[in-house]
């Protein structure tokens, strides 16, 4: 499970984030390229834009569910 305390600084503010456990596998960037980008220097992904519409949120939630290392967090998840 992603840790808010390990949230990467490149993430835009908002509900979804990537933490330092990311292994740069490209899965989230493939599934939701409008919301994730690669930090070449750090070798991780990060959130570039927060989803707004229900369809966008569903797309990012799918990326969260499919993250191999559970490195994508959702601040609203209980």
N, C-alpha and C positions, 0 to 999 in steps of 0.2 A: 504494500500500500504506500502510495506517495506521501511524503511528509512535508507539511507546510513549512516546517523549520528548515528544510533542505531545498526550498523553492529556489530555482535558478533566477538570478537577477535580470536576465534578458526577457523573461515572461512579461507580457503586458498585464496590467492590473486587471483583476476580475476573478471569476469563479474557477476557471480551469488553469492549471499550471503543470509544468514539468519539473521534477526534482533532480537532484544530483545522481540518482541511481540510473539515469538514462544511459544506455549502451550504444546509442546512435544507430539503431538497426534500420531506421527509415520507415517502419510500419506506419506510424502516425502521419508522417509526411505523405505517404502513398495514399492512405485512406482519407485524409482530410487536409489536402495541400493548401487550402485557403486559410487554415488556422495554425499550421505548424511550419517551422522553418528549421534549418540546420545551422548551428553555431560551429563553423569549421575550426575555429580556434579552440573551443572547449570540447569538441567532439560529442555534442549532445543536440537534442531538439529543444525547441521552446515554443511557447504560444505567442503568435504574432498578432492575433485578433481574436477577441472573444465572440462566440456565436450569439446571435440575437434571436433569430426566428426558431420556431419549433423544429424545423427541418435541419437547420444548422446545429442546433443543440443535439439532436439525435445523431448527426454525423460525428460530432466530437465525442459524444458518449460511447459510440461504437469504437472509436479509436482508444478511448479509456479502457473499455472492456477487452480489447485485443492487444493491449500493450504487454509484451512478453515479460517485462520486468516490473510491471505495475508502477511505472514512473510518472504517470499522468494522474494528477490529483484533481478532485472536484471539492471545492470548499463547502458545498452544500450537502455532500454525502455524509450520512450519519453513520 
